């Protein structure tokens, strides 16, 4: 009996180091949000230069996203085990250098130079971003095919949980220690994961596959410049034009290269797979709605509801816990019922959650807040496995790394574009709502009225964010029907 139980759980135990690695990489995406003020102090960045500070977030997002297709294809060629260990080492080096960046900066400059921490964050992002597609590819070899939906759910839940726990971890460590510890803390788990992979994970075989290095560079430039353009979208300056032009040029160059070459960074048979591409589009919309929830909930808590950064991070735990539960349930349901039911149910729950959050006001309290966040989180979790399973079902084993990379990139692009658009919309709307207000008054009654008006304007903006999330979710529902309409092997 014990042997039977062990044989059932053994594949998931082998997958555990990969899930932990994905969690760490995703955690550092958002960890910097709550430690940003302290970093600005140490690097002497004035409050008027918030644009410079925001690059600490943008640079990680760019490297994290842009490296995925290349490392996905490398894992197809050199094996997921080897690439996973190398990626963890790069992430480890980047974490150490980021923690030491103030001291490194002072060695070469009389004054702290923010360019050093930007460079170390980019190194860190290269390692962190590579972990996701490699882990999804590893699942295809370590877990039986009929158990893959649960494996995809576990990996997806690890990524989402890491991204949501990031602000909480960063806020807690900064409050009790210092911001450097948010990066020093990566060392023990990363070293343990490397040791576990070396001891437990069987060596993967090399494949005779060609790597399109030129296509990799073009794809990297396209993703990077597109992300940079999105980061500048609220400013409408020369950088926006430059990055947009380069992004468009690399897109055209990539299309020509795709048509002219036999090998491409993304295998042609993957791009020609309509079901896979529809799943990517669905994942793109998931990215938009997820970033709306992840960003709006803590920002709303800190601004108009008066919560501390740590309290704001704790509020996201409602969504995170429900997301993790939903990811596991989504894997079980997909395995037993196919992708259609859990995917549609997931989108319905996301829509219901956003509808309730659209009704939040300044008197928001539990248990309503917890219930609403739990509904949304459960919906996000339910969608992870059916989207991944549907996308990967018709992909050959030799292409799993590349396919999983592109699928993850789709979600990350959705998050990047969603965040940029959300910022642009919120800035414009808040300015409109407060255009008739004075900045300050000596009359306490008048000042209270202006404060109340500002709070109500902020509430209106956040409610519109949730409404946008609801509308985007409803747009994605037909896509969920389309990708599950075709009967696949294993679907019931």
Buried (B, 14 or more C-beta within 10 A) or exposed (E): EEEEEEEEEEBBEBBBBBBBBBBBBBBBBBBBBBBBEBBBEBBEBEEEEEEBBBBBBBBBBBBBBBBBBBBBBBBBBBBBBBBBBBBBBBBBBBBBBBBBBBEBBEEEEEEBBBBBBBBBBBBBBBBBBBBBBBBBBBBBBBBEEEBBBBBBBBBBBBBBBBBBBBBBBBBBBBBEEBBBBBBBBBEEBBEEBBEBBEEEBEEBEEEEBEBBEBBBBBBBBBBBBBBBBBBBBBEEEEEBEBBBEBBBBBBEBBEEBBEEBEEBBBBEEBBEBEBBBBBBBBBBBBBBBBBBBBBBBBBBBBBBBEBEBBBBBBBBBBBBBBBBBBBBBBBBBBBEEBBBBBBBBBBBBBBBBBBBBBEBEEEBEEEBBBBBBBBBBBBBBBBBBBBBBBBBBBBEEBBBBBBBBBBBBBBBBBBBBBBBBBBBBBEEBBEEBBEEEEEEBEEEEEEEEBEEBBBBBBBEBBBBBBBBBBEBBEEBBEBBEBBBEEEBEBBE
